[in-house]
Structure formats: structure tokens, C-alpha cells
Amino acid sequence: MNAPLPDPSTPGPHAAGAPLGTLFESVLDAEPDLPSLVQDGDVLTYGGWWRESAAAASLLDERGVQPADIVTLLLPSGRAFAVWYLAALRLGAVVSAVNPRLGPTEVAHILGRSRPVLTVTDTPERVPAGAVVDVREPIPRGAPSVAGAFAAGDGDPAVIVWTTGTTGLPKGAWFDHGALRFIGGNLGPLSAPYDRKLMPVPFAHSGYVTRVYEQVAHRSSLILTPPVWSAEHMLEVLEREQVTLGQGVPTQWEKLVMLDELDKADLSSLRLIATGASRVPPSLVTRLRERIGCQVVVRYASTEVPLAFGTRVNDPAEVIATTVGRPLGGAEVQIRSPLGEALPAGAVGRVHLRSRAAMRGYWDDPERTAETIGPDGWLASSDLGSLDSDGNLMIVGRADDAYLRGGYNVYPSEVEAALASHPEVARVAVVGTPAPVIGEIGVAFTVLRQPEAATAEELKSWCRDRIADYKVPDEVVFVADLPVNATFKVDVTLLREEAARIMSGAPPRT
């Protein structure tokens, strides 16, 4: 039997709204040897995290870092990132978190936009200009000059999170300490005292950098998956580290439940599985519940709003599979028409949100900020959706994902949902691509459960019985797997490029 779910209203050992230094003092006084981070057998305790960050903060202090200065972290997930992140916050600096998987053009753009006083990295050759701290060099020994932590106010900038740049150069969503504290106190069942959380996303992702208050307040341990992900490694880590909260995108869980080894694994420590970032098939929810014996929730968020919507524990599989749940943390939501009018339940439009968990804006980019956040604080997301009668949000696609086929708008998520309901389809992604006469056509990149288990015509016929004829994909391309970007979401840009190649007459690539 899996561990019982905590009451979401039950507070952790300390409130996430306290100052970061106060939260650490409470942990250090009572449980300094409690693990904060576990990675391939390397354990960083809370006491070690505080001590090492004090030495790192002292070095930053010697290099002239002041409150409100920007410090870039160009580091992979792990101990170094955690230590230098805390070090910068202890000085009151603003952390610019950069995923090292980004390319040189994107990294140069981010550095140019944010203008950090220095960059902390393990690859200094990637930094074209400016002061650098190479984490591979040992920090000089001696008594740390930084002992406590900067008392940040709610409005003080804390971190800049950069979009992955799949639709252009990255934008820097910045958050103040008030937003981080708010997020820390409103994660619901994703937050429980002494959790051991599987951490599948890069530390430069909002799923890590916006939750430091929550982690320390609840004294949880983050369990990292190996840098090169595999379902086998994920299962091994879940079992060995007695993970209580399993987090990952649907593709990762889909591959895990296909493992024969799952039958012999002991995952009784798991109290909850959280997934999101793409569509969750009903069959996946059912298989997770049956094979692991664990409840499943879906979370909908973005770089700009890291805490937005979520399904509830014990929601029916159909609700989890077809919606992203209800607002979290008191978030307000409106579905608006292209003219900005609020639409009733059932109508499809642009999703707008207003929440204390939202970004304050794009760093040093007032024009894009004004395009996204209105004077009244409402933030226009890039997603199209509708609300059902119970207030659950259904996402039908991104505004820039829809394609125009013969004068009709087609939302890829509708086509993907139809294809994913076929028993032989494991995963699918649909994109539009230019075509003569008709304007655009749909191309469905499809992963089958077994090779040659279905033909393209069979899948098209399956769709015709479920969706309008103009929504049926014109091309079905069978692939071994779907490409993902730096945050493990399906790389739509790459698929669009591949679709265009195919339409030009080139053979599909594996």
C-alpha cells in the first residue's frame, strides 16, 4: 500500500513566508544532517548547503557583488548550482538561471540582455565577455565573511527564468521574493513535510528556482535523475531513494509503465505522481494507478506563471486526461476573445491569468512585458482553452500552434487526442506545415507501441470517426520517439522543420 496523502491544509514545519535565513536557522538548529539534495550517491545536507554557500557567498562578496546585482548561473543541475544559487540569494543578488543546454546564440543573448556583474559556470569558455567564476576551481579556504542572509522584501527581485527559446530568442521572466514565498505556500499536495521529490527538470527551470522557500520550509529532499535520462534509471532511483513525490512529463511516465521490471519494484514510498507539460492520455492515468497503486495529478504552469492550475487527488481519470484542473493559490482566470472580451464556459479563447505567483515582467523588456501583462495585472498566456461547468480548464493548443487548413483553424491538441486514443499509439505530436493550394496541412509524428502495429490509413480512418474531416492529419509519419527540448517538452520547432522537409520531397529521418 502506498503512503497516505497529506492534508493539503496541514502546514510544514515552518511557514514558507518566513525569511530564507530564518527558515535555514530552524533547520540547522534541529536537523542539520537532513539531506537537501541527492545525486548519484552524493548527498548535500542542509548543514552542508549552508556552509558551502557561505564560502561561495564570501567569494562573491570579495568580487564586489551587491544587493540587486545580477549573478548568472550557467551550470548543470546539481550540487554546484544549489550552492551558488543560495550564495547569491544570501547576498541579495538577482539570480539569472541559464540552462547549459542552450546554444551559444541564446547564451550570448541572455548575457547581453541581463548584463550580469559576473557569471558562475563550469564552462568559462562559453562566456564571451565579463567576469567569471569557474566552479571547478576550489574556493579559497578561510573564515567566511558572509554568515547570515540578506533580508529580502517581498518586492525585491529574486530570480530571472529564461524561456527555452523554441519560438525565438529567450525572454527572461523575473520574479520577486514575494512570488517565491507565495508559490512555496500554495503547492497543495505537491508539498508535504520531509518529502523526497524526484527532480526531473533542469535547475534553471522555474520548477526549481522558484521553490527554494518551499523546500527549506518543508525540509524536503530533491532526488535528481541521471543526466542522461532513461526509464530504467528513473525506476532505479524511485525505488532506491524511496521517493515520495514522483514528478515527470507524460512521456517519461509512459515509458516507465512499459517496463517489465516495474512488477518487481517496490514503490510503496510513492504517495503521489505529478505530471504535465503535455497531454496525459486516460490510459496512462489508469496504468499508473493500477501498476504503481498511486494517485496522479496534473499541473499546468508556464515559465511566466509557475503555479497556475492543477487537478485534484482522486479526480476521475477522464478529468485528469482532458483538463488541467482548477486554479491554484487563488489564481483568477478568464477566457478571452481576440477582442479581449471575457467568454462564457465552453467557449474557446486565449487563457488569461492573474496571480501573485506570476512573473513581474520580462527583464529589461518593457515592450514584451506590455504585450503580455495588462495595466490591470492580467497576463495573457500563449494557450487557447476553455472552462467547463466545474471550472476545470481544457487546453486546446497554443495560439501559435494552430494551423489554417483550407480556411479552417485546426488545433493540434484535438488531433493528438484523437490519435492518442488509438490502442496502438503510444505518443503523438501534430504540427502544421505549408502546402500548395490548401495553405497548410497537418503532419502527425507518431510513436507506436509495437512496430508496424498500425498503418497510416488505419489511423486516418480512426480520426475520421472522431473529429471533423478537415482535422484529420494529411500525413502520418512513424518515428521511434519524439524529440524534446531543454525542459523535456516535445520540440515542436524541430518537428515543424522535419515536416517541411517531408513536404519538399525528402524522406523522413529517424
N, C-alpha and C positions, 0 to 999 in steps of 0.2 A: 504493500500500500504506500502510495506516495505521501510526502509530508503535507500536513494540512495547510490551507491557505490562511494567511494572517488577516485579521480585520483591518481593512484599509484605513480606518479611523484611528487605529492604535498608533501612537507616536513612537518614534525610535528612542534610543537612549537620551538624545538631546534634539532640540528643535533645529531644523536646518536654517532657520533665520538668524541664528547667532553668528557673531563674527567668526571668521575662519580660525583665528588664533585661539579663541575661546573653545571652539569645537575640538581643536587639537589638544589643548590643555586637559580637557576632560578625558580624552582617550589616553594620553600619556600618563596621567595620574593613575589610571585604573588598569589599562591593558596595553602597555607599550609594545608587547611582543605579538599582538594580534596582526595577522597578515593583511596588508593592504593590496598587494599585487603578487600574483603567482604566474611565472612564465618559465616553462620548460624546467621545472625544478628549482628555479631561482625565486626566493621569497623575499619580498621587501616588506618589512614590518612597518607599522605606523611609527614606531620609535626611530627606525632606520630612515624612513621617509623624511621625518622632521629633521634629523641630524644631517643627512646628506643635503637636504635643501638649504639648511643653514649655511653650510660651506659654499654651496653654489650661489646663494644669495649674497654672501660676503664677497665672492669674486665679482659678481655683477655690480655690487656696490663700489668696489675698487675701480671698476671700469666706468664708473660715472652714471649708472642707471638711477634715475629719479622717478618718483611717483608720476604716473601718466605717460612716461616714456614707453615706446613700443619695443618689445623684445620678440623677435621672430624665432619660433621653434621649427626648424626643418629637420625633423627626426622621425624615425620609425616608432611604432608603438612599443612601449616597454619601460623599463626602469629609468633610463635617462630622461625620457620625455616627462614622466611623472615627477621626477626630482626637479628638473629645471622649470617645469610649469609652476610647481609650488614655490620655488625660489623666486620667480618673477612676481607672483601674487603677493608674496611676503614683503616685497619692496613697493607694492602699489603700482607696479608696471602693468601695461596692457599687453597681453599675450596674443601674438599673431600666429595662429596654428596652421602650418603648411604641410600637406600630405607629400612625403618624398616621392610618391609615385607620379606626381605631376611632372610635366615636361619642362625643359629649360625656358621656353617662351612663357609658360604660365608662371613659373617661379620668378622670372625676371619682372613680369607684370605685377605680381603681388608685392615684391620688394620695392618696386618703383612707386606703387600706389600707397603703400603703408609707411615707407621711409623709416625703418627701424633704426634705433640707436646702435643695435648690434644684432647679429644672428647667431643662434646656438645651433650647431649642426655636427654631424659626424662625417659630412662630405663638404668640407670648406671650398673645394674646387667648384662647387655648384653655385657659389655666391659670387656674382660678377663684381661687386663693389661693396665697400662698407666694412665696419668692424665685425670680427668673427670670433666666437668661442668654439674651439674644437673639443668636443666632449671626450675624444679619445685620449686627450692629454690629461694627466692626473691633476686634480685641484690641489694647489699648494697647501701643505699642512699648516696648522696653526689654529689659535683660538678664533672661532667665527666672530666677526664683528656684528652680525645680524642675529639677534636672539629671539625676538618675537615676530609679530606680523603686522603689517600696515592695517590700520582700522579703516577699511574702505566703507564709504557711504553707499546707499542704495543706488545713487545716480552715477557713481564713479565707473568709468569704462573698465571692463574686466578682460574680455577676450574678443578677438575677431576670428570668425569662422569663414573660410573661403569655400564658395561653391566649387564643384568639381569641374566646371567648365565644359560640360558636354554640349552646350548651345552657344559657346563663345568664351571669351576670357573670363576668369573667375571674378566674382563680386564678393566683397568682404562684409558679411553680416556681423554687426558688432552688438555685444550685449553688456549691460551693466551688472554690477553685483546684485542689485535688487532682483533682476531677472533670474540669475543663478540661484538665489535663495528661494525665489518663488517656485522655480522648477523643482528644487530639492524637496519642497514640502507638498508637492501635488502629483507625485508619480503613482499614487494609489497602490494597487497590488504589485507593481514593479519595484516597490521599495519596502523592505522589511528588515528589522534589526538582524545583524550578523549574516546577511545574505552572502552567498558565494555565487557571483554572477559571471556567467560566460560572456566574454567581451569579444565579439567578432568584428567590430568596426574599428577603423584606424583611430588612434588617439586624436588626430587632427579633426575628427568628425565631431559634430555637435553632441553626439551621443556620449562622448567622454568629457570634453572640456566644459560643458555647461552643467555638469553634475557633480562637481567636486564637493560642494556643500552637502549634498545628499549622501555621498559616500562616507564622508567623515562623520556626519551626524548619526548615521545608522551603522557605522563601523563595519561596513561590508568589505568583502574581498573581491577583487576583479581577477578572473581567471582568463588568461589570454590563450587563444588558439595559436598553433604554429604559424609562422609567416606564410608558408605555402599550405593553403587550406585543402583538406580532403575530408570526406565523410568519416573515414576510418579514424583519422586523427581526432576529429570532433567527438566521436563516440568514446574514444580512449580518454580524452580529457574530461568529458562529462562524468564518466564512471570513476576515474582515479581521483579527481579532485572533489568529488561529492558535490557537484554543482546543484544549487537550489533554484536558480533562475536561469533558464536556457534562453538565450537571445540569438537570433539569426534571421536572415531573409528566407522567404519560402523555398527558394532553390536549394539552400543548404539543408533544410529540414526534409525536403523531398528526397534528396539523395541519402540522408541518414536513415529514413524509414525503409529504404530499399535494401539495407544491409542485412544479410543473414545473421551476422554477429549480434544484431540487436536482441535476438531472442535469448541469448545467454548473458547479456549485460545486466548489471544491477544499477538501475537508475532510480531507485526508490527515494533518493535525496531530492529529486526534482519536485518542486511544488508548483511550478508554472512555466509555460513556454510562451515567449513573446515573439511575434514576427510582424512583418510589414514590409513596406517599400515597394511591394508589387502585389499583384492579385494572389489571393490564397484560395486554391481550389477546395470545395467542400470535402472531396475525397481525402485531401491532405489532413484536414482537421480531424476527420473520423479516424484515419490511420494513426495519427499521433495519439489520440485519446485511447485507442484500442491497444496499440503496440507498446506505448510507454505508460499508459494509465495516468495521464496528466492533463490538466486543463490547458486550454490555448486561448490567448488573447491577441488581438491585432492592434497595432499602434500606427497612427497616421501622423506624420510630422514632416518637417522640412528644415533646411538649413535656417530659414528665416523664422520659423516657429517650431522649436524643438519639442514642444508639448502642446498638442492640439486636440486629437480625437483618439478614442480607444473603445474597443468592445469590452463587455463586462464578463467576468468569470461566470461560467455556466450559461452564457448565451448559446442559443442553438447554432449548430454548425453552419446552417444557411445564412444566419446573420453575420457570422464571422467571415464567411466566404464572399458575401455580396456587399457588405458595408465595412466601414472603418470605425463604426461605433458612434458614440456621442461625445460632446465637448468635455474636455478635461480642464480642471483648475478654473472652472467658471468662465471658460472662453466663450465669447459671443460669436455667432456665425450668421452670415447672410448669403443667400444665393442671388446673384445679381445678373440682370440682363446686360447686353452690350451698352445700353444707355444708362446703366447704373441704378436701375430700379430693382427693389427687392422683389424676388419671385416667391410664389407660394410653394408649399410642399409638392413634390413630384415634378416640378419644372427644373430643367437643366440650365445651368448658368455658371458664371465664374464664382468660385468659392472665395468669400471674404471673411477674414477673422480679425478679432480684436481681443488681445490678451496681454497680461503682464509678462507672459513668457516670450513674447515676440521680440525680435531684434529692435534696436532703436533706429536702425537705418543701415545703409551701405557706407562703409568707411570712406570718407573723403570723396563722396559721390552724390552730391545733393540732387542732381538731375534724376538719377535712377531711383533714389530714395523717394522723391516726389512722385515718380511714376508708380511706385508700389504702395506707399503709405499716404493716405489722405490726411487732410488737416484735422479730421475727427478721430484719427488713430486707427481707422480700419485699414487692414493690409490686404491687398489683392494678391491672392495666390496665383500660381500658373495652372491650377487644376480646374477642371469643369466637373460639376457634380450636382446632386440633388438630395434633398432631405425627405425621408419617408415620414409617415404619420407619427412614428415613435421618436423622431428626432435623430435617427441614425443617418449618417452621411454616406452616400454612394458616389464613388468617384467613377466618372465615365472616361476620363482621359485628361491629358494636358492640352491647354489651349493651342500650343504649337505642335501637338502630335496629330491632331485631326487632319485628314486629307480630303480633298474635294474630288470625288469620282463622278463624272458625268453630271455635275451640278449639285450632287448630294454630299453633305458632310458625313464622313464616316469616322467614328471614334474607335481607335484600335482596341481599347479595352472591351468593347462589346463583341468584337470579332474574336478576341482572345478568349473571352468567357465561353463562347460557343464551341470553339475548338478544344479548350481545356476540359470540357465536359465529356469529350470522347474517351472511352476507356483505355485506348492505346496511346493517348497523348500525355506525355509527362510534363513538358513545358513548351510554351509557345510565346512568340513575340511578333507583333504585326506592325509594319511600317508602310507609309505611303511613298510612292516614287513616281516621278513624271512619266507620262506616256502620251504618245500621239493621239490626237482627236479627243480622247476621253478626259484628258487633263492629268489625272493621277490614278494609279491603281494600287491595290493592297497586296503586299507580299508577306506571307506568313512563314516565318522561320520556326520550324517545328522539330522538337525532340520526341521521338517515340520511345515507349517503354521497352520495346523489342525491335531490332532492325527489321524493316520491311513488314511490320505488323499492320500497316495500312497504306493505301495509295493516296496520291494527291486528289484523285477524283472522288474517292470514298469520303475524304474529309470535306471536300467542297459540297458534296451531296448532304453530308451531316449538317453542315452550316445552313444549307437552303431550307432545311426542315425547322430551323430555329430562329433565323434572322432574315431581314429583307434581302432580296436577291442582289441588290446593289452593294450590300455589305460583304457578301461572300468574297473571300480573297481570290484574286485573279491568279496568283502564283503561290504554290506551296513548296517551300524549299526545305528538304530534310537535312538536319545538321546533327552532329554528335552532341553539341552543347551550345549554350548561348553565351556570347562574350559579356563580360561585366567590366564596369569601370572601377575607379579607385575606391569606391564605397560599396562595391559588390552589387550595384544595381545593373540591370541589363543595359549595355552600351548601345543606346538607340542610334547614336551618331554613326557608329561603325556599321550597324545593320542597314542604315539608310545608304551608306556608301556601297555596301555589298549589293543591295537591291538595285541601285543604279548600274552597277557593273553587269548584273544579270540581264537587265533590260537592254544593255548595249550589245548583248550577244556573248558576253564572256561566260565561261562555265562557272558554276558555283564553287567556292573554295570550302575546304573542310575546316 
